[in-house]
Amino acid sequence: MIDENRFPYRRVYYTSLGCKLNFAEMSSLGRQLEAAGFLPVRAGEQADLCVINTCSVTETADKKDRQAIHRLIRRFPNAYMVVTGCYAQLKPEEIAAIPGVDLVLGANEKMDLPAYLERAESGTAKSVLTTPIKDINNFQPAFSKDDRTRYFLKVQDGCDYYCTYCTIPKARGRSRNGSIQSLVAQARQIAEEGGLEIVLSGVNIGDFGKTTGESFLDLLKALDEVESIKRFRISSVEPNLLNEDIIRFVASSKRFMPHFHIPLQAGDDTLLRLMHRRYDTNLFASHIAFIRQHIPHAFIGVDVIVGSRGETEALFESAYRFMESLDVTQFHVFPYSERPDTMALGIEHQVSQADKKVRHERVQNLSDAKWKAFYERHIGTDQVVLFEHAVKGSRMVGFTANYIRVEAEYHPEWVNNLVSLRLGSFNEEGTALTAIT
């Protein structure tokens, strides 16, 4: 327990920005602080401790981090302010220079916050504690529940790929993972808490096994035997690591859902080479075709970056035609963001903000059309939906196995339960299909 003389009221405020991995780590950190005697801040209370878990995937993310830090310093001026996460690892001195920040913890230190708070109370801790990224090799387990019904289980961390546009390897370190045995144990713990659905999360989860000599497919097979969990979903998997054996396994699995998230980033081979991606468009297209052959109804989400360095008008048009040809469900479209200390800065051709905006809109419109067509194909079909909490008063939402959003009249007994029903037409906003009961 942490000395109550330092934090007499023991109220803590958490905020986490960025990816689901950050949220999983913050949730696990929250459980540690609760065990040390802290309680979450309630409405109207002042915090004694603030913990801000940051993201640094884009320049915009860095800006949001700084805004969040300043906002919380104004809101809780007397709180002990801790900043951690990817931005803290990459730019610790920049954060420490912000008046009101007390402690900056890097990637290797953040899950040991309770220990550092004890040092802070005795006046022995430094304000900045970050391990050089090359020296980080331990895996810190984590899982979280989102504000709906699903859990996010961290199975892997770090990345050995150095794509030219990306700073994540510098913020997260080398690829590493937990053991299959430990992750199955965490999945069983989630089941004991009442969880029915788990999303496997990480930085490059297809690279699972680097530190334990196991394989990603072995992990999937082991988790598939956790009977109390009804649904597993796989988060983003690199195309070169998503092999046919994994796709076949998902097709025949008892618990892994027909749902894939695959980063393309650019639909042209010249651009992929400039990005230092480890596949080409032929490999990507063959994976999509293989999924459609074995799991025709699968939801396939695809990450795309538009306006990257080197993306001429001709190369964008080539990439757009390739994206147009893919039988996928949705594109997650991101405008390219310049990051310091990345190899992309050495690529000559730059895309204007105006052209980025136009290209983003074109791909987003393409995505909207594919998403709508995918939903329309499922109108009138019978599906099993895992429902979440009520929204908009009398309405509730849930998702089918293949991640179609479904809206229904609120039934309290449906929350966090699997319900068989028929899908009707779109709701008024066009954001979900309605349930026919």
N, C-alpha and C positions, 0 to 999 in steps of 0.2 A: 504493500500500500504506500502511496505517496504521502509525504508529510502534509498534514492538513494546515499547518501554520503558513504554508506558501499559497495554498489554494483553499481558503476556509469554506467557501460555498460550493466549490467543486463542480461548477457548471461548465460544460464544454459545448462549443458551436463548431460544427463541421461543414466544410464545403469542398466539393470535388469537381474539377473541370475536366472535360475531354472524354477519353474512351471509357468503355465498360471495365477495362482492367483497372483503371484508376479508382472506379467506384468499388470494385471488389476489394482492393487493397485498403481503401478508406473504411469500408465496413468492418474488415478484420481488425484494423487499428482501433476502431471504435469499441470492438469487443474487448480488446486489451485494456483500453482506458476505463471501461466500465468495471472490469475486474480490479482495476487499481483504485476504484472508488469514485470515478467521475460519473455524472449524469448528463444527458443532453439538455440543452437550454430549452426552457418552455417559453411560450409566448409571453412577452412583457418582461422577461428576466434579462439581466446583464450576464454576459459570459465572463468566467474567470480565465478561460483558455480558449483560443481559436486555433483551429488546424485547417490550413488551406492546402489542398493537394492539386498541383498545377499541371497544365498541359503545355507542350511546346511544339505541336505538330506543324503549325503555321505561324506566320507573323501576327495574324489576327488572334491566334490563341495566346501569344505572349501579351498582347494588348489587353485581352480579357482577363488574364492573370493579374496584371498590374491594377486594372480597375477593381477587381474583386478584393485585392489586398487593401487598397486605399479605402474602399467602401466599408470593409469590416473594421478597419482602424477607426474610422469615424463613428461607426455604430457601437463599437465596444472599446472605447478609448483606454480603459483600465485593464483590458485583458492581456494575458501573456500570448503573444502572436507567433505562431509557428508556421513556416512555409516549407513545403516539401514538393516532391514530384519532379517531372521532367524539366520544367523551367528552372527549378531550384538546382538541379544537377548541372545544367548547361550554363547558367548565369548566376551563381550564388552570391558573388560580391555585389552585383547589380541589385539583387533583392535585399541584401543586408544593408545597403545604403539607404533604403526607404525608412524614414523615421517612423518608429512604432513597431517595426519587426524585431522580435527578440531572438529567434532561433531559426536557422536555415538548415534543413536536413536533406542530404542527397539520396540517391536511389538505394544505396546500401544501408542507410541509417534510419529511414523513415519508419520501418516496422519495429524499431527499438525505441520509439518515442518515450514510453514510460520511463525507461532507464535514463534517458537524457534529461527528462524533467527532474528527476531526483538530483542529478548533477547541477542543474540550473538552480535548484533551491539552495544548494550549498555554495553556490557561487563559483563552481569549478568548471563549468561548461563554457566552451567557446560559442560565439554567436553563429559561426558557420562551420558545419561538419559535413564534408563531402569526401567520399573515397574516389580516387581516380578511376574512371570507368574501366580501364584495362585490368584493374585489380578486383573487380566485382565478379564473383563466380558462384555465389550462393543463391539458392532459390527460396523465396519467401512465400509460403502458401497463403491463399486468400480466397474468400468467396463472399458474395453479397446477394441480398434480395433487392430487386428494384421496387418501385412504387406500385407495381402491379402484382403479378404472381410468380414470375420466373426468377430463378437464381442464376448468377454468373459465377462459374468456377474457373479460377486461374489454373491452367495446366502447364503453362510455359511462359517464359519471360525472355527479353532480349532478342537480338537479331544479328546474324552473321552476314547478312546481305548489306551491301553498301550502295544502294541506289543513289544516283547522283543528286537527286532533289531532296533527300531525306536526312534528318538529324537524329532519328530515333535510336540507331545503334550507339550514338554518342551520349544519349540520355538514359538508355536502358541497359547497355552493355551487351555481352556475348549471349548467344542462345543457351538457355539452361531450362531445366524442368524438374518437376517433382516426380516421384516414382509412381508407377501404376498402383501399387498397393496403397500408398498414402492418398491418392486421388480418389480411389474407390471408397476408402474410409470416409473422406469428406463428402462424397456423394451420399453415402448412407446417413451421415449426420444431417445433411440437408433434408433427406427423406423423413428423418425423425422430427424435424421442425415442421413437417407438413408440406414441403415442396414437392411439386409434381413435375416441374420442367426445369432443366438445367441447360444453360448455354455455355459451351466450352470456350474459354477466352484466353488470350495471350497476344504476344506481339507477332509471332510467326509460328502458329500452332502446328502446322504441318511438319515443322522441323523438330517436333517432339522426339525425345530420346537421346539427344546429344550427350547428356550428363549421366544417363542411367543405362545406356546400351539397349533400350527398348525401342519400340516403333509406335508411330501414331496409330496405325491400324490395330496393334496389340492393345493400345489404350481403349479404342472404340469397342473392341470385342469384350474387354473386361467390364466396361461401364454398361454395356448392353445387358449384362447379367444382374444389374442392380434392380431388382424387381419392383421396389417401392417407387422408383422414379418412372413416370409414364412416358416422358418425352425428353430427349436430348436434341440439342441443335449444335451445329458446328459453326463457329464464327469464321471469319475470313481465312481462306487457305490459298497459298500461292499456287498458281497454275502448274508449275513444275513439280509440286509436291502432292497435288491432287491426282493420284494415279487411278487406273481402272479398277484395281482391287478395292480401293476405298469406295468408289462409286458403286461397285457391285455389292459391297457389304451394306451400304446404306439402303440399297434397293431391297435387300432381303432382311434387314434388321428388324428386331422386335420393337425397338425404342428410339432409334435415330430417325428424325423426321426428314421428309423429302424437301430439303431446304439447303441451298448452297449459297455462299457469298464468296465470290472469286474476284480478286483485283486484276483488272486488265491494264488500267492506267493509260494506255495509248493503243489505238487500233491500227497502228502502222509500224512495220518492222524497223524502219529507220529511226523512228522516235523511241521504240523499245530499246534499241542499241544505245542511243544517246542517254537513256535513263539507266543503263546497265541492268535491265531486267533479264531474267534467266529463262526466257521462253520466246517464241515468236507467235505470230497470229495463226499459223497453221496448227500449232499445238493447242492454242486456246480454243479455236473453232472445233477441233476434234474432241476436246473434252465436253464442250456444250452438246455436240451431236451425240456423244456417248451417254451423257446424262439423259437426254431426251429419248434415246433408244431404250434405256433400262428403267427410267423413272419419268414417263411423259408428263406427269402432272406436277413435277418439282418446281418450286419457286427458285429462281436463279437471279440473285442480285449481283451487280458488277460495278466495281469502283472505276472511275475514269477521271483523269486530270486533263483539263483543257488549258491551252495557252502556255504550256511549258516552254522553256528555252529550246530553240531549234524547231518549234512547230510553225513552219511556214504555212501559208494559205493552202498550197498544194498538198502538203502532208496532212493538214487537218481534214481536207476533203477526202483524202484516201482513208483516214481513220474513221471519218463519219460513215462512209460507205460500208466499211467493215462492220461497224457497230450496228448499222441498219440491217445487215444480213444475219445477225445473230438472233437465234430464237431464245431470248432471255426475257426475264420478267421486268427488270427495272435497272436503270443506271443510277448510281450514286455519284453525282457530278460535282467536282471540286475545281475551282479556278486555281491555277498554279500560284504558289506563294513562294517568294524568294526567301531562302534561308541562309544565314551567314555560315561560312566555313563548309559549304557543300561544293562538290565538284561541278554541279550544274552552272555555277557562276562563270565557269570557263567556256561555256557554250555561247557562241556569238549572237545568234539571232534572238531578239527579244520581242515578245508580243505585247502590243499596247493594251492598256486596261479596257479601252473601248472594244477592241477585238476579242479580248477574253470574255467580256460580257455577252457579246453576240454569240460566240461559240458555246458558252455555257447555256444560253437560252435555247439554242438549236438542239443540243444534246438532251437538255431537260424536256423539251417538247417531244423528242423521240422517245424518251423514257416514259413520259406520261401516256403516250399512245400504246406502247407495249404493255404497260401495267394495266391499262383499262381493258385491252384485248384479253389479257390473261384472266382477269376477274370475270369478264363476260362469258368466257368459256365454262365457268363454274356455276353460273346461274342455273338453278334447278337441280343441282346435284345434292346428294346426301353426304354430310360431313360431320365429323366429331370436332367440337369446339371447346377449347379450354378458356373459360370466361374469367374476366378480371373484375375490378371494382366498378361501381356505378359511375357513369359520367353524365353530365347534363341532366342531373336530377333523376329522371325516370328511365334513362337508357343505360345499358351496360355494353361492354365490348369484350371480344375474345378473338382467338386466332385458331384457324384450322391447322391440321398437320402441316400443310404446305403454305402456311403463313398468310392466308387470306384473312383480312380484318373483317369481323362480323359484328353487327350491331343488333341488339335485341331489347325488348322490354325488360326492365329490371326484375330479376327473380333472386332474392337473397341466397337461396339454396344452390344457385348456379355458380356463385363466386368460388374460384379455385376448384372448380369441378369440370369434368368432361361431360359434354352434353351432345347427344346425337340429334341433328335437325337438318332441315333442307334450306338451301340458300336461295334467297329471293333476289330482287333487283337492288340497284344502288340506293343508299340513303340520300336524303335531300342534299347533303354537301358533296356527294360523290366520293366520299372517303372510305366507304365500307359497303359490303353487301348486307342486306337485312336478313334476319332469321324468320323462316316460316315455321310457326309452331302449331 
